[in-house]
């Protein structure tokens, strides 16, 4: 029972930190090793606050042992939109968990930095269809012509309808910027 009391108290403290936009406190919570759900919640809150001071701690959270923390950190980095996270999100496209890769691709699309084009082109070859689909969508958000030929290939040859459709939509968005 004492563990439940501690978790409830921690939850209450997290809500207080959220209300106060306590970046330092929430950053400390990201290091709380006992409960990954607490770390994931801190990552989510940091993303909803949207303060650029959260970028470095969230980037470190991309290496957390728990997948929930990693994908929530990726999602939050996308929400914040700071280009300092592009390199680490690009590396997260190789995460062992497909859901983390999907969120990394989505975040890179939200940030829309041209530095992400090459890693996203590589993600178009991912074994998981959702990752390929969101990599295509992200490339459409970046509007970089380097993505035209890889998107054309995916639009024609991918085995999944949803991926081909996402590639066609991305092509239309990139071609407008040409």
Secondary structure, 3 states (H helix, E strand, C coil): CHHHHHHHHHHHHHHHHHHHCCHHHHHHHCCCCCCHHHHHHHHHHHHHHCCHHHHHHHHHHCCCCCHHHHHHHHHHHHHHCCHHHHHHHHHHCCCCCHHHHHHHHHHHHHHCCHHHHHHHHHHCCCCCHHHHHHHHHHHHHHCCCCHHHHHHHHHHHCCCHHHHHHHHHHHHHHHHHC
